[in-house]
Amino acid sequence: MTYQNYSLKQLQQIDAAHHLHPFTDHKELREIGSRIITHAKGPFIYDADGTEILDGMAGLWCVNVGYGRDELAEAAYAQMKELPYYNSFFKCSTPTPVLLSKKLAELAPKHVSQVFYGSSGSEANDTALRLVRHYWALEGKPEKNRVISRKSAYHGSTIAGTSLGGMEPMHKQLGGAVPNIVHVMMPYAYELALPGESDHDFGIRAAKAVEDAILEAGADKVAAFIGEPVMGAGGVKIPPMSYWPEVERICRKYDVLLMLDEVITGYGRTGEWFAAQTFGIEPDTITTAKALTSGYQPLSALLVGDRIARTLVEKGGEFYHGYTYSGHPVACAVALKNLEIIEKEGLVERVKNDTGPYFAQALQERIAGHRLVGEVRSIGLMGAIEIVKDKATKERYLPSGSAAVVVRDHAIGNGMMLRATGDTMILSPPLIWTRDTIDMACERIAKALDLADADLRKR
């Protein structure tokens, strides 16, 4: 049975009757009906009406090599025929996770050589939390179990992921978070910098919030600090270059582990294989997923630094943690082929030396001056557009987030898939974008801003 046997209306009715979507107001969705995406090719997605939409979000931050890559389908098919599944329990392994682990150790920062697999970034952050607390217990310091995170951070939607994250609406619905997790200020200069404060000084001040939290709890009680190199779902908030080296210095000073969540930034997004390399830091764990397979298969990889791995191996004992699909052979086969494509086509280098700088320039020259835009910012192929009512005062439209939704709807209606997060429009396109694709995107975004401005002036 294929979807072609159903009309769009029938698919929408079945969707409404049986399918609960993530991060969705289900009452609202069922009133308007879902957009059914039927196929995709290269940088474009297509809905059931045949509308071509330029995908500015790479699916959900993940389809780095674009859509319709036969190589990835063939890699999955070949592995499914040979060995569709076996687990990593019972002291067993299969070839593809073994080879993928070797490849990831080669790509990762030099002090990282071990990998733990799951199926999503949320699972990987659960693993990271479990692992760092287990590490300190093995080191004879079980009381060292507090984790410092940041406000507006996103680390997944499991109970542990939600707890690590700093999004208050998620905490409220959770109704009881994992204990011993605290949240400090985010490094977002556009809203939080003091008058006249330089980016460098703001970065140092934002990092000091981490040190203050360590001192408040006592360094002997703090296990780790976790952060996204660039805060993604919170609005592509890019820290000053002074921030991460200072955070790392503080963590080393107080013997606090540094956990980096690169579920979004990993595998080329910032112009390096990992944002840890972009910012020049050496974290103890790196959470990755999404672009590891370009979204063609669900797979996460927690990259574990040598310090933690050495203790885990040498001090022994069972680590009571894992998943049925840890190291799934088909997902790992797809990941290996995906990384091969990224290397073969030079996508990381292209983002660093060509499309990333051109993307930044295009946003500044063609979007930043619009009346609705308070700020544009980008790093690699990852960008944000702040929607404001008044550029000079940074006043926002009320209710919060309502204006960005208007922009988003006009963008999609004009063939440009963007995401609205609060008052921010965010972009994270496939790494296969070219200068021509960036030009197309800016043209469509500018038109959406004009149409939204006309609508908003009527309020």
N, C-alpha and C positions, 0 to 999 in steps of 0.2 A: 504493500500500500504506500503510495507516495502523496506528497502534498498537492501535486497537480490535479488530483481527483477532487479537490475541495476548492470552493470559491474563497476569496478573501474574507467575505462576511462569515462564512462557515468556520474558517480558521480562527477568526476573532471570537466567535461565539464559543468555540471549544476551549480556546485559551482562557476566556473569562470564566467558564464553567469549572475548569480543573487545574489551572496553572497559577500558583502563587509566585509572583516575581520578587526578586531581591530589591531592597531599598525602594519600595513602591507604596504609594497611597492606593490601595486596591479598589476603594470605592470610586476614586477619580478615574483610574485606568479603565474600569469596566463601563464607565459612562461614555468614554470617548473611543475605546477600542485600541488595542495595541498596534503598533506599526510592525508588520511582518516582513522581516528581511529574508529574502529567498536565496540570493547568491551574491558572489563578490569576485572581483578580479583586480589584481594590482592594488592601487590605492583607493578603489571605489567599492561601495556596497550598493545593492539594488533591492528595492522593496517589491512587494507583490503587485504594485501598480506599474512596475517597470521604471520607477524613478531612479536615476543615477545620483548618488550622493558621495561627495568626496569625504573620506573618513578622516577627520581631524583628531580622532582619539585612538587610532590603531586598535579598534575593537574596544577594549578596556585597558589601555596602556600596554598592549601586549603584541600585536601583530607586526613585529618589526620588519619582517621580510615581505610583507604584503600578502594579498590573498591569491589563491589559486596556484600555489607552488606544487607542481606535480612531484617534485623530488621528495617532499615531505609525505605526501600520500603514498608514494611508492615505498618509502622507508617503513611506514607503518604496516603496509600490506605484507611486505617481505617478512617483517618480524612476526606478524600475526600468524603467518603460515608456518614459520619455523618454531616459534614458542610464543603463544599469545599471552601467557601469564605463568609466572611462578613467583612465590614470595621470597622475601629476604630473611625469614625466620628459620628456625631449625638448623642454624649454621650453614645456610645455603646462600648462593648468589647466582646471578645470570650474567652473561657477557656484557650486555649493553650498559647496565649501571656501573660495572667495573670500569669499562672504557670511558664512560662519561665522567666518572670521578677523576680519572687521570687527566682528562682534557680540562676540566674545571680547575684542577690544581695548577695546571700550566697557565691558565688565563688569569687566575685570581692573584691578589697581592702575594708577595713571596712567602709571607709567614703563614699562609693558609693552605692546607694540604689535605683536609678531610671533609667529607660531605655526608649529610643525612637527608634522605629523600622523603617527600610527602606529595600531596596532590594540589596544594594551594598555598598562597602566601600566609593565609590565616593559620594553617597547620604548621607552617615553618616557624612562625612566631611563637605558637604554643611550644614547639620543640625548643626554641631558643630560650624561652623562659624556664622551662623544665631543666634544660641543660646547665644554664648558669647557676641555678640554685643547687643542682646536684653537684656541680663542680666545687662550690664552696663547702658543701657538706663533706665531700671527699677530702678536702683540704683541712678538715677539722674545724670549720667555721660555719656551722649551720645557721647561726644567728645573722650572718651576713646575707640577707635575703631580700632587702628592699631594692626596688627598681625605680629609677627616676626616668620619667618620660616628659612629654611636653603637651601643653594645651593645644587643641585642634589637630593633634597628630592622628594618623590613621594607621593601625597595625593589624587590621583584619576585623572580622565580625563574629568569630567564635567568642566564648566567654573570656578566655585569656586575651585574645586579640583586642576585643572591645575594652577590656580593663587596661591593657597597655596603652591603647589609644587615648586621646584626650578630647573626644567629642561628647559634649554633655548630653545631647538628646539620646545618644546611644547608651550612655551610662544610666540615664533615667529609665529607659525601657528595660535595661538589664535587671534593675532592682536588686543589685548586690554584686559588687565587683570582686575580683580576686584581690585579697588583701595585700598590703605593703607595696602598693604602687602609687607614686605621687607624681604630680604634673607641674611643670614650671613654664615660664614664658616661652613663646615661640620667637625665632629670630626673623621677625617680619618688620623691616624698617619702614615701609610705607605708612603703617599705622602706629608703630610703637617707638620710632626714633624720636628723641627729644629735639626741640628746635635748635638748629645749627650743629647737631651731632653728626659726625662723619660716619660713613658706612663702617670703617675700620673700628671706630670707637663703639658704635652700636653693637657690632659683632662681639667685641670683648665684654660689653655689659651683658648681652644676652647669655654668653657663656658663663658669666659669673653667677647667673641664676642657678646653674647646675652646681657650682661649688657651694653656694649658699644652702642648697637642699642637702648636699652631702654633710656639711658641717652641722646643720640643724638635726639631722638624724644621728650623726656620728659615723665616721668612715667605717668603723667596725661593724656597722649594720647595713651598709649599702653594697649590694652585689654588683649592680651595673647601671649604666645609662643607655637608653635606647632612643634612636632617632632616625628619621628618614633624612638622607643627605639633602634632598629637596623635598619639602612637604608637598605631597601630590594631591590626594583627595581633599586636603585642607585648602587647596587653592594655588598650587605651584608657587610656594613661598621659598624663594632662593636666599640662603643666608649670605652675608658678606664673607669674603674669602678669609677674613680673620677668625671666623667663628669656629670652624671645625678643628683647626690646629690647636686653638685654645681649649676647646672641650677635651681633646685628646690629652693635652698637657695636664689638665685638672684631673682627669681619670687616672692617669699614671701616678700623679702625685699622691693620691689617696688610695691607690690600689683598688680601683673600681674598674670592672670590665666595661668595654665599649662595644655595644651591639648596634650594628648598622642595618637598617631595613631598606634593602635595595630591590624590593619587589617591583617597583616602578622604574628605578634608575638603572638597574642592572642590564648588561648585554648591549651597551652602545648608546643608550639614550643621551648621555651627557657628553659624548665624544671620546670617552674611554670605555673599556670593557665594563668597568665598575666606577661609580662615582667616588669611591674611596680613593681611586687613583686620580680623579679630577681634583679632589680637595687635598690630596697628599697626606692621607692618614692611614693607620694600620689598625683596623678594628679587630676585636676578638671573635666576633661572629658577623656573618653577612647573610641576611635573609634574601633569597631570590626565588622567583617563580615567573609568571607571565611570559616575558620575552624569551625565556629559556627554551621554549618550544614555539615561539611566536603564536601561542594560543592554540596551536593545532592539536595539542594533547594537554590534559591537566597534569602538571608536574611542578613541584617545588624542590629547591635544593638549599639547605642550610649549610653554608660554608663555615667551617669551624677552624679557628686559629690553632696553631701548634701548642700554645700554652694549655688550653682547655683539653685538646685531644690527648696530650701527653699524660695529663692527670687521669683522664677517663680510662686510658689503656693501662697505665702503670699501676694505678691504685685498685684497678679491677672491680669486680662486683657487677651484677646485672643492672643495666639502665632500663628500668621498667617503662619503656615508652616505644611506640612505633605504630605503623599503620598497615592495613592489609595491602595497600598499593605502594608502600615504600619501595622505591627502585623498580617500578613497573617496567618490564622489558620493552613494551611498545612505546611508551612515553619517552623512555631514555633513548631508544633508537631514533625517534623523531628529533629529540634534543640534539643528538650528535649531528644529524644531517642539517639541522637548523644552524648550529654554530659553524658548520662547514660552509654553508651559504653566506653567512655574515662575513666570514673571513675571505672567502673566494671573491666576493663582490666588493670587498673593502668598505663595508657600510660604516664601520666605526670611524675609520679615517675620513670618510666622506662627511660625516656629521661634524667631526672636529675641524676640518680644514675648508669645507665648502658650504654645505647646506646649513649647518649650524650658524655660522657667521652671517650668511645671506638671510636666513630666517630672522635673526635678531635685527638686521638692518631693515628688512622689509616691514617688520612690525613697527619699528620706530618711525620710518619715513611715511608709511601709508595708513597706519592705524592710530598711533599715539596722539595725533593732533585732533582727532574727532572730538566733538563736543561732549560725548558721553563717556569718554575715556579719561580716567584719572592717571593711569600708569600702564605701560606694557613692560614685561620683563621676560627673559628667556635664558635658557642654558641648554646648549646642544639643540635637539629637536624637542623642546619642552617649553611651553610658553603660557602666559597668562595676560588677560586684559581686564583691568579693573573698571567696572561700570559705576559712574558717579553722576550725581545731579548737578554738581558744581565742581569744576576742575580746581578752582583756586582754594576752596575750603575743604574739599574732599567729602562734602556732604553726599549722603547716599539717598536713593529713593526709598520710600517706605511703602509697605512693610519690607523689611530686609530681604533681599534676594529676588524681589518681584521684578525688577527691571532686567536683571540678567536672564530671567526666563523668557521675557519678551524678545530679547536679542537672540537667544537660543532658538526659539520657535521660528523666527524670521530666517535665521541661518539655515536651519534644516529645510525650510520651505524653499530656500534659494540654492539647495543642493550642497550644503556644507554642514557636516555633522560636528557640532561643538557640544561641550558639556558646561552647564551652569552649576557652579558651586558657590552658594551664598551670592555675593555681588561680583563674583569673578567668573569670567569665561576662560576655560582652560583648553589647551591644545597639547596633544602628545601623538603626533602622526607616525605612520610607518616610516622606518628609516630609508625606505626606497624613494621617498619624495625627492624630487629634483627642484631646481630653481623654477622651472615652469609650473610645477605643482604648487610651489609656495606662492607664485604670482597669482595663480588661479584662486588659491585659498584667501589671499588678502583682498582680492577683488570681491569675492563673495561675502567675506566678513564685513567689508566696508559698506556693501549694499545692505546687509542685515542691520548694521548700526544706523544707517540712514532711515530705514523703514521703522526700526524700533524708536528712534528719536521722534519721528512723526507721531507715533502712537502715544509715547510718553508725554509729549507736549499737550495732548488732549486731556490729561488727568487734572 
